[in-house]
Protein backbone atom coordinates (compact mmCIF):
# COMPACT_ATOMS: atom_id res chain seq x y z
CA UNK A 1 0.00 0.00 0.00
CA UNK A 2 1.27 3.46 -0.94
CA UNK A 3 0.31 6.63 0.87
CA UNK A 4 0.55 10.14 -0.58
CA UNK A 5 0.42 13.15 1.72
CA UNK A 6 -0.57 16.39 -0.01
CA UNK A 7 -3.20 16.40 -2.74
CA UNK A 8 -2.00 19.34 -4.77
CA UNK A 9 -0.60 19.30 -8.29
CA UNK A 10 2.29 16.90 -7.53
CA UNK A 11 0.58 14.74 -4.92
CA UNK A 12 -2.61 14.05 -6.83
CA UNK A 13 -0.70 13.43 -10.07
CA UNK A 14 1.55 10.98 -8.21
CA UNK A 15 -1.48 9.25 -6.69
CA UNK A 16 -3.38 8.84 -9.93
CA UNK A 17 -0.24 7.85 -11.85
CA UNK A 18 0.71 5.14 -9.35
CA UNK A 19 -2.87 3.87 -9.28
CA UNK A 20 -2.94 3.67 -13.08
CA UNK A 21 0.25 1.59 -12.82
CA UNK A 22 -1.57 -0.91 -10.61
CA UNK A 23 -0.64 0.24 -7.12
CA UNK A 24 -3.19 0.69 -4.35
CA UNK A 25 -2.93 4.27 -3.16
CA UNK A 26 -4.30 6.24 -0.21
CA UNK A 27 -4.20 10.03 -0.42
CA UNK A 28 -4.48 12.59 2.36
CA UNK A 29 -4.68 16.37 2.57
CA UNK A 30 -5.38 18.54 5.61
CA UNK A 31 -7.70 20.66 3.47
CA UNK A 32 -11.10 18.98 3.95
CA UNK A 33 -12.65 20.84 1.01
CA UNK A 34 -9.94 19.49 -1.29
CA UNK A 35 -10.51 15.96 0.02
CA UNK A 36 -14.25 16.24 -0.60
CA UNK A 37 -13.68 17.61 -4.09
CA UNK A 38 -11.29 14.84 -5.07
CA UNK A 39 -13.61 12.21 -3.57
CA UNK A 40 -16.22 13.39 -6.06
CA UNK A 41 -13.80 12.91 -8.96
CA UNK A 42 -12.90 16.58 -9.42
CA UNK A 43 -9.26 17.62 -9.43
CA UNK A 44 -8.32 20.93 -7.71
CA UNK A 45 -6.42 21.99 -10.85
CA UNK A 46 -7.09 21.83 -14.57
CA UNK A 47 -5.41 19.38 -16.90
CA UNK A 48 -7.03 17.99 -20.01
CA UNK A 49 -8.53 14.53 -19.31
CA UNK A 50 -7.15 14.45 -15.77
CA UNK A 51 -10.61 14.18 -14.17
CA UNK A 52 -11.29 11.22 -16.47
CA UNK A 53 -8.14 9.47 -15.24
CA UNK A 54 -9.03 10.32 -11.64
CA UNK A 55 -12.49 8.80 -12.01
CA UNK A 56 -10.97 5.70 -13.60
CA UNK A 57 -8.96 4.83 -10.47
CA UNK A 58 -11.08 6.42 -7.74
CA UNK A 59 -12.66 4.01 -5.30
CA UNK A 60 -10.85 0.92 -6.50
CA UNK A 61 -7.14 1.69 -6.74
CA UNK A 62 -7.20 5.16 -5.18
CA UNK A 63 -8.99 6.54 -2.15
CA UNK A 64 -8.72 9.85 -0.32
CA UNK A 65 -8.90 9.70 3.48
CA UNK A 66 -9.79 12.45 5.91
CA UNK A 67 -7.43 11.46 8.71
CA UNK A 68 -3.67 11.01 8.46
CA UNK A 69 -3.63 7.99 10.76
CA UNK A 70 -5.79 6.06 8.29
CA UNK A 71 -3.00 6.46 5.76
CA UNK A 72 -0.03 5.79 8.05
CA UNK A 73 -1.62 2.67 9.51
CA UNK A 74 -1.85 0.95 6.12
CA UNK A 75 1.02 2.35 4.05
CA UNK A 76 4.42 0.74 3.49
CA UNK A 77 5.69 3.70 1.47
CA UNK A 78 4.56 7.30 2.02
CA UNK A 79 5.20 9.98 -0.60
CA UNK A 80 5.29 13.47 0.92
CA UNK A 81 4.11 16.04 -1.60
CA UNK A 82 3.31 19.12 0.48
CA UNK A 83 4.05 22.65 -0.71
CA UNK A 84 7.36 24.43 -0.14
CA UNK A 85 6.45 28.00 -1.17
CA UNK A 86 8.88 30.87 -1.69
CA UNK A 87 9.72 33.26 1.14
CA UNK A 88 12.13 36.23 1.38
CA UNK A 89 14.62 33.82 3.00
CA UNK A 90 14.30 31.17 0.26
CA UNK A 91 11.48 28.68 0.72
CA UNK A 92 9.21 27.67 3.58
CA UNK A 93 9.73 24.14 4.86
CA UNK A 94 7.23 24.42 7.70
CA UNK A 95 4.53 22.30 6.03
CA UNK A 96 7.07 19.62 5.17
CA UNK A 97 8.51 19.47 8.68
CA UNK A 98 5.04 19.52 10.25
CA UNK A 99 3.88 16.68 8.02
CA UNK A 100 6.92 14.54 8.80
CA UNK A 101 6.57 15.16 12.53
CA UNK A 102 2.92 14.09 12.37
CA UNK A 103 3.67 11.03 10.23
CA UNK A 104 6.51 9.65 12.35
CA UNK A 105 4.39 10.16 15.45
CA UNK A 106 1.80 7.79 13.98
CA UNK A 107 4.05 5.03 12.62
CA UNK A 108 4.06 1.56 14.20
CA UNK A 109 6.07 -0.38 11.59
CA UNK A 110 9.01 0.17 9.25
CA UNK A 111 7.89 2.62 6.55
CA UNK A 112 9.80 4.40 3.79
CA UNK A 113 9.25 8.16 3.67
CA UNK A 114 9.70 9.51 0.15
CA UNK A 115 10.20 13.27 -0.06
CA UNK A 116 8.77 14.42 -3.37
CA UNK A 117 8.40 18.05 -2.29
CA UNK A 118 11.10 20.22 -3.84
CA UNK A 119 13.71 21.05 -1.20
CA UNK A 120 17.20 22.60 -1.43
CA UNK A 121 20.24 20.32 -1.28
CA UNK A 122 20.92 19.18 2.27
CA UNK A 123 17.36 19.33 3.62
CA UNK A 124 16.72 15.58 3.43
CA UNK A 125 19.78 14.92 5.59
CA UNK A 126 18.47 17.51 8.05
CA UNK A 127 15.22 15.56 8.13
CA UNK A 128 17.17 12.38 8.88
CA UNK A 129 18.79 14.13 11.86
CA UNK A 130 15.42 15.49 12.97
CA UNK A 131 13.99 11.96 12.99
CA UNK A 132 16.97 10.72 14.99
CA UNK A 133 16.07 13.26 17.68
CA UNK A 134 12.71 11.52 17.86
CA UNK A 135 14.40 8.13 18.23
CA UNK A 136 13.86 6.97 14.64
CA UNK A 137 17.09 6.20 12.80
CA UNK A 138 16.96 6.30 9.00
CA UNK A 139 18.19 3.03 7.56
CA UNK A 140 17.07 1.14 10.65
CA UNK A 141 13.62 1.90 12.09
CA UNK A 142 12.54 4.01 9.10
CA UNK A 143 13.41 4.42 5.43
CA UNK A 144 14.17 7.75 3.76
CA UNK A 145 14.33 8.64 0.06
CA UNK A 146 14.28 11.86 -1.96
CA UNK A 147 12.45 11.34 -5.25
CA UNK A 148 12.23 14.65 -7.20
CA UNK A 149 9.43 15.28 -9.65
CA UNK A 150 9.87 16.57 -13.20
CA UNK A 151 6.27 17.41 -14.07
CA UNK A 152 5.09 20.11 -16.47
CA UNK A 153 1.75 21.73 -15.81
CA UNK A 154 -0.81 20.78 -18.45
CA UNK A 155 0.79 17.40 -19.20
CA UNK A 156 1.81 16.32 -15.70
CA UNK A 157 0.13 12.93 -15.77
CA UNK A 158 1.79 12.07 -19.08
CA UNK A 159 5.14 13.18 -17.66
CA UNK A 160 4.62 10.98 -14.61
CA UNK A 161 3.61 7.91 -16.60
CA UNK A 162 6.30 8.39 -19.27
CA UNK A 163 9.27 9.89 -17.41
CA UNK A 164 12.57 10.63 -19.07
CA UNK A 165 14.35 9.52 -15.90
CA UNK A 166 13.53 8.49 -12.35
CA UNK A 167 15.85 9.70 -9.60
CA UNK A 168 15.94 7.81 -6.30
CA UNK A 169 18.04 9.57 -3.70
CA UNK A 170 18.48 6.99 -0.98
CA UNK A 171 19.67 7.23 2.60
CA UNK A 172 20.37 3.51 2.54
CA UNK A 173 20.12 0.61 0.08
CA UNK A 174 17.04 -0.95 1.67
CA UNK A 175 15.06 2.29 1.23
CA UNK A 176 16.20 2.63 -2.37
CA UNK A 177 15.34 -0.99 -3.19
CA UNK A 178 11.79 -0.56 -1.92
CA UNK A 179 11.17 2.62 -3.91
CA UNK A 180 12.73 1.12 -7.03
CA UNK A 181 10.17 -1.69 -6.82
CA UNK A 182 7.42 0.95 -6.82
CA UNK A 183 8.71 2.07 -10.22
CA UNK A 184 9.54 -1.34 -11.67
CA UNK A 185 6.75 -1.15 -14.29
CA UNK A 186 7.94 2.24 -15.60
CA UNK A 187 9.91 2.35 -18.85
CA UNK A 188 12.63 4.78 -17.80
CA UNK A 189 16.21 4.87 -16.61
CA UNK A 190 16.43 4.73 -12.82
CA UNK A 191 19.27 6.58 -11.10
CA UNK A 192 20.15 5.51 -7.57
CA UNK A 193 22.04 8.37 -5.94
CA UNK A 194 22.53 10.00 -2.55
CA UNK A 195 19.79 12.05 -0.90
CA UNK A 196 21.59 15.32 -1.55
CA UNK A 197 22.45 14.46 -5.15
CA UNK A 198 18.75 13.88 -5.86
CA UNK A 199 17.86 17.27 -4.38
CA UNK A 200 20.62 18.90 -6.45
CA UNK A 201 19.43 17.29 -9.69
CA UNK A 202 16.01 18.93 -9.30
CA UNK A 203 17.51 22.39 -8.88
CA UNK A 204 20.07 21.72 -11.60
CA UNK A 205 17.19 21.08 -14.00
CA UNK A 206 15.04 24.08 -13.07
CA UNK A 207 17.81 26.65 -12.75
CA UNK A 208 19.15 25.67 -16.17
CA UNK A 209 15.71 26.28 -17.65
CA UNK A 210 15.36 29.65 -15.93
CA UNK A 211 18.86 30.64 -17.07
CA UNK A 212 18.10 29.76 -20.70
CA UNK A 213 14.89 31.81 -20.60
CA UNK A 214 16.68 34.84 -19.13
CA UNK A 215 19.51 34.47 -21.66
CA UNK A 216 16.95 34.47 -24.48
CA UNK A 217 15.28 37.57 -23.07
CA UNK A 218 18.57 39.43 -22.52
CA UNK A 219 19.60 38.79 -26.10
CA UNK A 220 16.16 39.77 -27.42
CA UNK A 221 16.41 43.03 -25.45
CA UNK A 222 19.75 43.68 -27.19
CA UNK A 223 18.18 43.02 -30.60
CA UNK A 224 15.22 45.29 -29.89
CA UNK A 225 17.51 48.09 -28.68
CA UNK A 226 19.12 48.30 -32.11
CA UNK A 227 15.85 49.60 -33.53
CA UNK A 228 12.67 48.27 -35.06
CA UNK A 229 13.29 45.94 -37.97
CA UNK A 230 17.07 45.81 -37.71
CA UNK A 231 16.97 42.27 -36.33
CA UNK A 232 14.16 39.78 -36.98
CA UNK A 233 14.20 38.28 -33.47
CA UNK A 234 11.78 35.45 -34.16
CA UNK A 235 13.63 34.27 -37.26
CA UNK A 236 17.01 34.60 -35.55
CA UNK A 237 15.91 32.25 -32.79
CA UNK A 238 14.44 29.79 -35.28
CA UNK A 239 17.82 29.71 -37.02
CA UNK A 240 19.53 29.21 -33.64
CA UNK A 241 17.28 26.20 -33.07
CA UNK A 242 18.52 24.66 -36.33
CA UNK A 243 21.98 24.15 -34.82
CA UNK A 244 22.56 20.42 -35.22
CA UNK A 245 23.92 20.17 -31.68
CA UNK A 246 20.35 20.38 -30.32
CA UNK A 247 19.43 17.09 -31.97
CA UNK A 248 20.32 13.47 -31.37
CA UNK A 249 20.11 11.01 -28.52
CA UNK A 250 22.03 12.19 -26.68
CA UNK A 251 22.18 15.63 -28.28
CA UNK A 252 25.74 16.96 -28.67
CA UNK A 253 24.59 20.14 -26.86
CA UNK A 254 24.89 18.25 -23.56
CA UNK A 255 28.67 18.65 -23.81
CA UNK A 256 28.09 22.36 -23.05
CA UNK A 257 26.02 21.52 -20.00
CA UNK A 258 28.90 19.85 -18.20
CA UNK A 259 31.15 21.30 -15.51
CA UNK A 260 34.83 21.88 -16.12
CA UNK A 261 37.60 24.47 -15.87
CA UNK A 262 35.73 27.08 -17.89
CA UNK A 263 35.58 27.85 -21.59
CA UNK A 264 38.42 29.10 -23.73
CA UNK A 265 39.52 29.15 -27.35
CA UNK A 266 39.09 31.97 -29.83
CA UNK A 267 35.34 32.37 -30.27
CA UNK A 268 33.47 32.07 -26.97
CA UNK A 269 35.48 34.53 -24.83
CA UNK A 270 35.87 37.06 -27.66
CA UNK A 271 32.26 37.02 -28.82
CA UNK A 272 30.79 37.13 -25.34
CA UNK A 273 32.95 40.17 -24.46
CA UNK A 274 32.08 41.85 -27.76
CA UNK A 275 28.34 41.55 -27.08
CA UNK A 276 28.81 43.02 -23.59
CA UNK A 277 30.64 46.06 -24.99
CA UNK A 278 28.20 46.47 -27.89
CA UNK A 279 25.33 46.38 -25.40
CA UNK A 280 26.99 49.09 -23.33
CA UNK A 281 27.19 51.24 -26.47
CA UNK A 282 23.42 50.85 -26.77
CA UNK A 283 22.87 51.79 -23.13
CA UNK A 284 22.28 48.19 -22.00
CA UNK A 285 23.92 46.33 -19.15
CA UNK A 286 24.26 42.76 -20.37
CA UNK A 287 24.04 41.37 -16.86
CA UNK A 288 23.88 37.69 -17.69
CA UNK A 289 26.72 37.79 -20.20
CA UNK A 290 28.87 39.77 -17.75
CA UNK A 291 28.17 37.14 -15.11
CA UNK A 292 29.14 34.44 -17.63
CA UNK A 293 32.62 35.93 -18.00
CA UNK A 294 32.98 36.54 -14.25
CA UNK A 295 32.07 32.94 -13.45
CA UNK A 296 34.41 31.68 -16.15
CA UNK A 297 37.27 33.66 -14.64
CA UNK A 298 36.50 32.70 -11.03
CA UNK A 299 36.29 28.99 -11.84
CA UNK A 300 40.06 28.68 -12.11
CA UNK A 301 40.55 30.27 -8.68
CA UNK A 302 37.95 27.94 -7.20
CA UNK A 303 39.69 24.85 -8.56
CA UNK A 304 43.02 26.00 -7.17
CA UNK A 305 41.27 26.59 -3.83
CA UNK A 306 40.23 22.93 -3.94
CA UNK A 307 43.80 21.82 -4.61
CA UNK A 308 45.15 24.02 -1.83
CA UNK A 309 42.63 22.64 0.66
CA UNK A 310 43.28 19.02 -0.29
CA UNK A 311 47.06 19.44 -0.15
CA UNK A 312 46.89 21.30 3.16
CA UNK A 313 48.62 24.28 1.59
CA UNK A 314 50.13 24.87 -1.81
CA UNK A 315 53.21 27.05 -1.30
CA UNK A 316 56.36 25.09 -2.08
CA UNK A 317 54.37 22.10 -3.40
CA UNK A 318 54.76 20.72 -6.92
CA UNK A 319 51.56 20.59 -8.96
CA UNK A 320 51.20 18.84 -12.30
CA UNK A 321 48.80 20.37 -14.81
CA UNK A 322 47.66 17.85 -17.41
CA UNK A 323 46.34 19.48 -20.56
CA UNK A 324 47.25 22.85 -22.06
CA UNK A 325 44.86 23.20 -25.01
CA UNK A 326 41.43 24.69 -24.31
CA UNK A 327 39.77 21.41 -25.34
CA UNK A 328 40.98 17.96 -26.44
CA UNK A 329 41.96 17.02 -30.00
CA UNK A 330 43.35 20.46 -30.80
CA UNK A 331 46.58 22.36 -30.22
CA UNK A 332 44.76 25.68 -29.78
CA UNK A 333 45.82 27.36 -26.54
CA UNK A 334 44.11 30.72 -27.00
CA UNK A 335 42.38 31.75 -23.76
CA UNK A 336 42.88 28.22 -22.49
CA UNK A 337 41.70 27.66 -18.89
CA UNK A 338 45.02 25.96 -18.15
CA UNK A 339 46.77 29.35 -18.36
CA UNK A 340 44.55 30.80 -15.65
CA UNK A 341 45.08 27.77 -13.43
CA UNK A 342 48.86 27.89 -13.88
CA UNK A 343 48.94 31.64 -13.19
CA UNK A 344 46.98 31.13 -9.97
CA UNK A 345 49.26 28.28 -8.88
CA UNK A 346 52.40 30.32 -9.48
CA UNK A 347 51.01 33.32 -7.59
CA UNK A 348 50.39 31.06 -4.59
CA UNK A 349 53.94 29.78 -4.60
CA UNK A 350 53.56 26.38 -6.25
CA UNK A 351 56.07 24.76 -8.57
CA UNK A 352 54.29 23.78 -11.78
CA UNK A 353 55.04 20.90 -14.12
CA UNK A 354 52.90 20.36 -17.23
CA UNK A 355 52.11 17.88 -19.98
CA UNK A 356 49.94 17.98 -23.09
CA UNK A 357 50.04 15.39 -25.88
CA UNK A 358 49.77 18.03 -28.63
CA UNK A 359 49.77 21.66 -27.47
CA UNK A 360 52.95 22.04 -25.40
CA UNK A 361 54.86 23.83 -28.19
CA UNK A 362 52.08 26.36 -28.80
CA UNK A 363 51.66 26.95 -25.09
CA UNK A 364 55.37 27.61 -24.58
CA UNK A 365 55.32 30.17 -27.41
CA UNK A 366 52.12 31.86 -26.21
CA UNK A 367 52.65 32.11 -22.43
CA UNK A 368 55.73 33.27 -20.56
CA UNK A 369 55.47 31.02 -17.50
CA UNK A 370 58.41 29.61 -15.57
CA UNK A 371 57.23 26.01 -15.58
CA UNK A 372 58.65 22.60 -16.44
CA UNK A 373 57.46 20.66 -19.49
CA UNK A 374 57.46 16.84 -19.53
CA UNK A 375 57.20 14.22 -22.25
CA UNK A 376 54.47 12.14 -20.60
CA UNK A 377 51.63 12.37 -18.11
CA UNK A 378 53.29 9.70 -15.97
CA UNK A 379 56.50 11.72 -15.70
CA UNK A 380 54.55 14.81 -14.60
CA UNK A 381 52.42 12.93 -12.09
CA UNK A 382 55.32 11.07 -10.44
CA UNK A 383 57.09 14.37 -9.75
CA UNK A 384 54.01 16.09 -8.27
CA UNK A 385 52.29 16.42 -4.92
CA UNK A 386 49.01 17.30 -6.60
CA UNK A 387 47.60 16.82 -10.11
CA UNK A 388 45.18 18.95 -12.13
CA UNK A 389 43.30 17.48 -15.07
CA UNK A 390 42.72 20.66 -17.06
CA UNK A 391 41.88 19.28 -20.53
CA UNK A 392 39.67 16.29 -21.25
CA UNK A 393 42.21 14.29 -23.25
CA UNK A 394 41.18 10.63 -23.28
CA UNK A 395 44.76 9.76 -22.28
CA UNK A 396 44.03 11.19 -18.83
CA UNK A 397 41.13 8.88 -18.03
CA UNK A 398 41.74 6.51 -15.15
CA UNK A 399 44.84 8.18 -13.72
CA UNK A 400 43.23 8.13 -10.28
CA UNK A 401 43.30 4.34 -10.41
CA UNK A 402 46.92 4.25 -11.59
CA UNK A 403 48.06 6.82 -9.00
CA UNK A 404 45.64 6.41 -6.07
CA UNK A 405 48.12 8.04 -3.66
CA UNK A 406 48.07 11.37 -5.51
CA UNK A 407 45.82 14.33 -4.73
CA UNK A 408 43.90 14.87 -7.98
CA UNK A 409 41.59 17.73 -8.86
CA UNK A 410 39.69 16.46 -11.89
CA UNK A 411 38.69 19.71 -13.54
CA UNK A 412 36.94 17.87 -16.38
CA UNK A 413 35.09 15.20 -14.39
CA UNK A 414 36.72 12.42 -16.39
C-alpha positions, 0 to 999 in steps of 0.5 A: 500500500502506498500513501501520498500526503498532499493532494495538490498538483504533484501529490494528486498526479503521483497518486493517480499515476501510481494507481494507473500503474496498478498500485493501491494508493491512499491520499491525504490532505489537511484541506477537507474541502480538497478531500471532498472535491477529489472524492467526487472525482474533481481535481483541484487543478485543470489538466485535459482529461485528468478528471477522467483518469481520476475517475478511472482509479477512484474508489478501487485503486485510489482513495482519499482519506480524511485522517492522516492515521488512516493512511499511516496505519496501512502504508508501506511507502509514504510519498510526501508532496506538500508545498514548499512556497517561496519566502524572502529567506528562500522557501518555507519548509514548515509544512514539510517538517510539520507533516513529517513530525505528524507522520513519524508520530503515527508510525508503528512499523518500518515505513519508507518516507519519500520526499517528493516536495522540492527542497534545497540540497541538504534538507533531506539529511536535516530531516534524517537528523530530525527523525533521529532526535525523535528516536527513529534512525533512518536506515534502521527503524525508518526508510528515507528517500528523496524522489524529485518530480519533473512534471510540467503543468498541463501534461503532468500525468503524461510526464509521470507515466512516461518519465525521461528519468527516475531519480531515487536519492536513498539514505540507505540501500534498503530504502532505495530498493523498496522505492525502485520496486514501486517504479519497476513497471515504468519504462525509464532509466532509474538513477540511484544516488545519494539524498543530496544528489537527488535534491541537487538534480532537481535544482540543476534542472530548473535553474538551467531552464530559468537561465536559458529563458533569461539568456533568451530575453537578454539577447532579445532586449539587445536586438530590440535596442538596435531599432525596429526591424534591424533584427528579426528576433523570431527568425534569428531564434528559429535559425539558432534552433537549427543548430545540429547540436540540439538534436540526437540522442544524446544531443551533442549540446549536452557537452556544453552543459557539463562542468569543467575548468571554464571555456576558452579558445578563440570564439566564446570569450571574444564574442561574449565580451564583444556583445557586452561592450556592444550592449553598453554602447546601446545603453544596456547592461548585459548582466547575464553575459557579464556574469558568464565571464565573471564565473568563467574567470572565477572557476580557475581560482575555485579549482586552485582553492580545492587543490590548496585545501586538499594538499593542506597548503600549496606554497612550495608544493609541486603541482602537475597540470595535465592538458594545455589546449582549451579542449581535447583534440586540438593544439589551440591554446588561445584563452585556455583555462590551463593558463589561468590555473597555472597563473593562480598556482604560481602566484600562490607559490607552487612549482608547476610541471605540465604535460599535453600530448599536442599543445605544449609547443604552442603553449610555450610560445604563447605564455611566458610562464616559468614552468617545467614541461614533460614528455608524458603524463606519468613523468609529470604525475610522479614528480608532483604532490598534486595533479590537475586534469585541465583538458579532457584528453582521453589519455588522462582517463583513469589516472586516479586508479593508476596513481591512487596516492596522488591528490587529484583535482579532476577539472573535467570530471573524467 
